[in-house]
Amino acid sequence: MSEELKIVSYNLRCDYSHDGINSFVHRAGIILDTINREKPDVICAQEAVPNHVAFLRKNLSDYITIYNGRNTDFNGEGLALIIKKDRINLIALDFFWLSETPYMPGSRYPIQSRCPRICQVAMLQINGTDKVFYVYNNHLDHESDSARILGIKQVLERVKADNERMPFPLFILGDFNATPDSETIQYCYNYEPIALVDHTAHIPTTFHKFGTLNYDEKIDYIFTDNTTAPKVKDVTVWDETINGIYLSDHYPVAMTVELD
């Protein structure tokens, strides 16, 4: 029997007071309202910071929020896995730095920006079923395309190893900081060990800088394995605004898929 799963990639945007009307304090209520209305099973969040996490843990009582900071002290900006408690079982969780020393806290590639980058990996299960799947939550470097390429190669090597050991449906998602014609995304398109499908190919814009005039970029993605791809029902962005306030400077990308 198939089970419907809703999974979201969401760059939360760090909490900057200079964002004015779109500062997190003004967006927070809209974020809660949208999540409570849409009821996703899994949210893979980027640019999660401790005050985001504290707010979400306090106010999203139906969810568990698992945060991994990217700094040496495991704090600061990082990734968050937000899962619906009555729907999703966490089987296994790991995270690693995109670097030559992936389990050295705060490490990064020499050609990278000063910001460490991490990948959050989870094996999840739909409660009460045999439906198991992987998610790989990513936020690649924002300055160096060479670092992004090294990072995605490292992530996909991990995907390959997991798939060889225990093959389950997989979702590789997040803010790749790379446009569709970039070498980073082309590497995903042409990855030979596992045929990957980009389910955001029809979406022209994900990064909009809070609606900046004539500014739009596509840098957020959800990839699946080729076997899972035909089971995807819908992929959309959450692009609503209220009184000029956005959910983020990125549109969250939401996928609905049937797992059988």
C-alpha positions in Angstrom: 0.0 0.0 0.0 1.4 3.4 -1.0 1.9 6.3 1.4 2.0 9.9 0.5 4.9 12.0 1.8 5.3 15.7 1.7 8.9 17.0 2.0 10.1 20.6 1.9 13.5 22.3 1.3 13.5 25.7 3.1 16.2 28.2 3.5 15.1 30.1 6.6 17.3 33.1 6.1 19.6 34.0 9.1 18.2 36.4 11.6 19.4 39.9 10.4 17.9 43.0 11.8 18.8 44.9 8.6 16.2 42.8 6.8 13.6 45.3 8.1 10.1 44.2 7.5 11.4 40.8 6.5 13.4 40.3 9.7 12.7 36.9 11.3 10.6 38.5 14.1 8.1 39.7 11.5 8.3 36.4 9.4 7.9 34.0 12.4 4.2 34.0 12.6 3.8 33.5 8.8 6.2 30.6 9.0 4.2 28.9 11.7 0.9 29.5 9.9 2.2 28.1 6.6 3.7 25.0 8.2 0.6 24.3 10.2 -1.6 24.8 7.1 0.6 22.7 4.7 1.5 20.0 7.3 4.7 18.7 5.7 6.1 15.5 7.0 9.7 16.5 6.7 11.3 20.0 6.4 15.0 20.2 5.5 16.0 23.8 6.6 19.1 25.7 5.7 20.5 28.9 7.5 19.0 27.6 10.7 20.4 29.5 13.7 19.8 28.9 17.4 17.0 31.4 17.9 15.2 29.9 14.9 15.5 26.5 16.4 14.4 27.6 19.9 11.3 29.3 18.3 10.4 26.3 16.2 10.8 23.9 19.1 8.6 26.0 21.3 5.9 26.6 18.8 5.8 23.6 16.5 4.6 21.0 19.0 3.7 18.5 16.4 7.3 18.4 15.1 10.8 17.4 16.3 13.5 19.9 15.3 17.0 18.5 15.0 19.7 21.1 14.5 23.4 20.8 13.6 25.6 23.9 13.7 28.4 24.1 11.3 31.0 25.8 13.5 33.8 24.2 15.6 31.6 24.4 18.7 28.6 22.9 16.8 26.8 26.2 17.1 26.0 29.1 14.8 24.4 28.8 11.4 23.6 25.3 10.3 21.0 22.9 9.1 17.8 21.7 10.7 15.7 18.6 10.1 12.1 19.1 11.2 10.0 16.0 11.2 6.3 15.4 12.1 6.3 13.3 15.3 3.2 11.3 14.7 4.1 10.5 11.1 7.9 10.1 10.8 10.3 7.8 12.7 14.0 8.8 12.8 16.0 5.6 12.3 19.5 7.1 11.9 21.1 10.6 11.7 24.5 11.8 10.7 26.1 15.0 9.6 29.5 15.8 8.3 31.6 18.8 7.1 32.2 19.3 3.4 35.9 19.1 3.6 38.9 16.7 3.3 38.3 15.9 7.0 34.5 15.5 7.2 34.4 14.7 10.9 36.7 17.5 12.0 34.4 20.2 13.4 34.5 23.4 11.5 36.7 22.0 8.7 36.3 23.2 5.1 38.1 23.0 1.7 41.0 25.4 1.3 39.4 27.0 -1.8 36.2 27.6 0.1 34.8 30.8 1.6 35.4 31.3 5.4 32.1 29.6 6.1 32.2 25.9 6.9 29.5 23.8 5.2 27.8 20.6 6.3 25.5 17.9 5.0 22.8 16.5 7.2 21.8 12.9 6.5 18.8 11.0 7.9 17.3 7.6 7.4 13.6 8.0 8.1 10.5 5.8 8.1 6.8 6.5 7.8 5.4 5.4 11.1 3.6 2.1 11.1 4.8 1.1 7.6 7.8 -0.4 5.9 8.4 2.8 3.9 12.0 3.9 4.6 13.8 6.7 2.8 16.9 8.9 3.0 17.2 12.7 3.0 20.4 14.6 2.4 20.0 18.2 3.5 22.6 20.5 2.0 23.8 24.2 1.8 26.8 24.5 -0.5 29.3 27.3 -0.5 28.1 30.7 -1.6 31.4 32.0 -3.1 33.4 29.3 -4.7 32.1 27.2 -7.5 35.1 25.0 -7.1 34.2 24.4 -3.5 30.6 23.7 -4.5 31.7 21.0 -7.0 33.9 19.4 -4.3 31.1 19.5 -1.9 28.5 17.9 -4.1 30.9 15.2 -5.2 31.4 14.4 -1.5 27.7 14.4 -0.8 27.0 12.1 -3.8 29.8 9.7 -2.7 27.9 9.4 0.6 24.7 8.9 -1.2 26.3 6.1 -3.3 27.7 4.4 -0.3 24.4 4.4 1.5 22.5 3.2 -1.6 24.9 0.3 -2.0 24.6 -0.7 1.6 20.8 -0.3 2.0 19.0 0.9 -1.1 15.9 3.0 -0.3 14.3 6.0 -2.0 16.5 9.1 -1.6 16.0 12.8 -1.6 18.9 15.2 -2.1 17.8 18.7 -1.4 18.7 22.2 -0.2 20.3 25.4 -1.2 23.0 24.5 -3.7 24.0 28.2 -4.4 24.3 27.1 -8.0 22.2 27.8 -11.1 21.0 25.0 -13.4 23.7 25.6 -16.0 26.5 25.4 -13.4 29.1 22.6 -13.3 27.7 21.7 -9.8 24.2 21.0 -11.0 25.5 19.4 -14.3 27.5 17.0 -12.1 24.2 15.9 -10.4 22.5 15.6 -13.8 25.3 13.4 -15.1 26.1 11.3 -12.0 26.6 7.8 -13.4 26.5 5.6 -10.2 22.9 6.7 -9.5 20.6 8.3 -12.1 19.2 11.5 -10.4 16.2 13.5 -11.4 15.8 17.2 -10.7 12.2 17.8 -9.8 12.6 21.6 -9.7 13.5 21.9 -13.4 10.1 23.7 -14.1 10.7 26.2 -11.3 12.3 29.4 -12.7 13.1 31.2 -9.4 13.8 30.2 -5.8 16.1 33.0 -4.6 14.4 36.4 -4.9 16.0 38.6 -2.2 12.7 39.4 -0.6 11.1 40.4 -4.0 14.0 42.6 -5.2 12.9 44.1 -8.5 14.2 42.1 -11.5 16.2 39.8 -9.2 15.6 36.0 -9.5 17.8 33.0 -9.4 17.2 29.3 -9.3 19.5 27.8 -6.6 17.3 25.5 -4.5 16.7 21.9 -5.6 15.1 18.6 -4.8 16.7 15.5 -6.6 15.5 11.9 -6.3 16.8 8.7 -7.6 15.4 7.6 -10.9 13.2 4.8 -9.4 11.4 7.3 -7.1 11.0 10.0 -9.7 7.8 8.6 -11.4 6.1 8.6 -8.0 6.5 12.3 -7.5 3.0 13.9 -7.7 3.7 17.6 -7.3 6.5 20.1 -6.7 5.6 23.7 -5.9 7.0 26.8 -4.2 5.5 28.5 -1.2 5.5 32.0 -2.6 2.8 33.8 -0.6 3.4 37.1 1.0 1.4 39.0 3.7 1.6 42.8 3.7 4.9 42.6 1.8 6.4 40.0 4.2 7.9 36.9 2.7 8.5 33.5 4.2 12.2 34.0 3.4 14.5 35.5 0.7 14.1 32.0 -0.8 10.9 30.3 -1.8 10.5 27.0 0.1 10.2 24.1 -2.4 7.6 21.5 -1.5 7.3 18.0 -3.0 4.5 15.4 -2.6 5.5 11.9 -3.5 3.9 8.4 -3.2 6.1 5.8 -1.6 5.2 2.2 -2.3 
